[in-house]
Amino acid sequence: AQKVTQAQTEISVVEKEDVTLDCVYETRDTTYYLFWYKQPPSGELVFLIRRNSFDEQNEISGRYSWNFQKSTSSFNFTITASQVVDSAVYFCALSSGSGNTGKLIFGQGTTLQVKP
Amino acid sequence: DTGVSQNPRHKITKRGQNVTFRCDPISEHNRLYWYRQTLGQGPEFLTYFQNEAQLEKSRLLSDRFSAERPKGSFSTLEIQRTEQGDSAMYLCASSPKLGAAEAFFGQGTRLTVV
């Protein structure tokens, strides 16, 4: 079975703090893809990153960084020096299976509130 | 605007009525997906099209739900005999035909069944 777990329902930080959003996934497939999406109050899901199962290199994009560890089936997301505009719901998602259709299995989401 | 477009943005309907939503994907994208999102939850997959062919349907998609994508362009999602449990955000996404390329989402249609 495929599953994504985001154990943190809500996180509140003060601006400029660093924050890490956790994501744990389950799949029996050896080839799979992991994603992070941001959902601001407007409702549209905004793509942030995609990683495939063969690439465990961590990635940094500005204030965002991602730590992919197959040994612990985790794909955690860190925001450095958080800003009020980072306030949103963040979703981790998994795509796998034979003839991968791109169908996404989402976690429950983590609501991040960044206070000024 | 070259993003995914969904209409209407909001729909309020009485229980038992039929509703139809429309999704216009990014023009060069072959794949189109429908998801449903309830409050406080992540989106759940409903169905998937490759061009005009509907290739996968979730068990969430009861026989009251039907989706089409004529000519492989826009798609419609119809819910017949709506129930209060159908109240949710219905999200459409599209992606190019490239393995598990990232999907681009529309802003969704929020359905309220009263």
HADDOCK unambig.tbl for C-alpha pairs under 7 A between the chains (distance, minus, plus):
assign (segid A and resid 33 and name CA) (segid B and resid 100 and name CA) 6.90 0.50 0.50
assign (segid A and resid 43 and name CA) (segid B and resid 107 and name CA) 5.56 0.50 0.50
assign (segid A and resid 43 and name CA) (segid B and resid 108 and name CA) 6.93 0.50 0.50
assign (segid A and resid 44 and name CA) (segid B and resid 105 and name CA) 6.29 0.50 0.50
assign (segid A and resid 44 and name CA) (segid B and resid 106 and name CA) 5.82 0.50 0.50
assign (segid A and resid 44 and name CA) (segid B and resid 107 and name CA) 4.20 0.50 0.50
assign (segid A and resid 44 and name CA) (segid B and resid 108 and name CA) 6.83 0.50 0.50
assign (segid A and resid 45 and name CA) (segid B and resid 105 and name CA) 5.66 0.50 0.50
assign (segid A and resid 47 and name CA) (segid B and resid 104 and name CA) 6.99 0.50 0.50
assign (segid A and resid 50 and name CA) (segid B and resid 102 and name CA) 6.86 0.50 0.50
assign (segid A and resid 95 and name CA) (segid B and resid 100 and name CA) 6.86 0.50 0.50
assign (segid A and resid 100 and name CA) (segid B and resid 99 and name CA) 6.18 0.50 0.50
assign (segid A and resid 100 and name CA) (segid B and resid 100 and name CA) 6.40 0.50 0.50
assign (segid A and resid 101 and name CA) (segid B and resid 99 and name CA) 6.93 0.50 0.50
assign (segid A and resid 101 and name CA) (segid B and resid 100 and name CA) 6.71 0.50 0.50
assign (segid A and resid 102 and name CA) (segid B and resid 99 and name CA) 6.68 0.50 0.50
assign (segid A and resid 102 and name CA) (segid B and resid 100 and name CA) 4.49 0.50 0.50
assign (segid A and resid 102 and name CA) (segid B and resid 101 and name CA) 6.81 0.50 0.50
assign (segid A and resid 104 and name CA) (segid B and resid 45 and name CA) 6.96 0.50 0.50
assign (segid A and resid 106 and name CA) (segid B and resid 42 and name CA) 5.52 0.50 0.50
assign (segid A and resid 106 and name CA) (segid B and resid 43 and name CA) 6.21 0.50 0.50
assign (segid A and resid 107 and name CA) (segid B and resid 42 and name CA) 5.70 0.50 0.50
assign (segid A and resid 108 and name CA) (segid B and resid 41 and name CA) 4.89 0.50 0.50
assign (segid A and resid 108 and name CA) (segid B and resid 42 and name CA) 4.55 0.50 0.50
assign (segid A and resid 109 and name CA) (segid B and resid 41 and name CA) 6.70 0.50 0.50
assign (segid A and resid 109 and name CA) (segid B and resid 42 and name CA) 5.87 0.50 0.50
